[in-house]
Amino acid sequence: QSALTQEASVSGTVGQKVTLSCTGNSKNIGSYAVGWYQQISHGAPKIVMFGNSLPSGIPDRFSGSKSGTTASLTISGLQPEDEADYYCSTWDNSLTAWVFGGGTKLTVL
Amino acid sequence: EVQLVESGGGLVQPGGSLRLSCAASGFIFSTYWVTWVRQAPGKGLEWVANINPDGGVKQYMDSVKGRFTISRDNAKNSLFLQMNSLRAEDTAVYYCARHDLVYNYYYMDVWGKGTTVTVSS
């Protein structure tokens, strides 16, 4: 069982806005920023969000936020190439370990 | 180009050993924390171990403590993972990744393509 909880699957149509969530506790998300990683067809993961900051080369339809112990990744204007698995991750200072969510499979209908 | 390239994966019997390598290029390797993350077939990402820039601090997930050893050779821009007493549940694609400090927090900002480890008799 993952330390961070994500929806197993989310779907949306092209152009729609979708939000993926990641829930933890005070020892992880409540204390540290969250990274979001995109993995397409089990290829190498790629970071798409540093907390609420966009890495270079990532489209600005991606945005990140956090409230308390829940982080969110929002994709506004969903595109077919956004179909992927998305993982959240952060440091947990109780486990003394990096933790990942179980991943959300995003399907673009 | 900033790049990480893993190697050393393969098929090994339960109880056996394997040494993974990760070659870094395009950045000053000796100034970054680096990490190993694995992904079992059909499963999600799982952090395995990380090491600080000078190699003096090493952290491990509980299930690999005492069996896996992370190390680095900054002169050769390389990261290693020595895996002993391998179990079937260690079967996974193993990725190396770089930690970068962005606005006071660390993230895994560069990833390799992974190397596959299969533990089976």
Interface residues (C-beta under 8 A of the other chain):
Chain A: S2 Y32 A33 G35 Y37 Q39 H42 G43 A44 P45 K46 I47 F50 G51 S53 P55 D85 Y87 S89 W91 T96 A97 W98 V99 F100 G101 G102 G103
Chain B: T35 V37 Q39 G44 L45 E46 W47 N50 Q59 M61 D62 V93 Y95 A97 V102 Y103 Y105 Y106 Y107 M108 D109 W111 G112 K113 G114
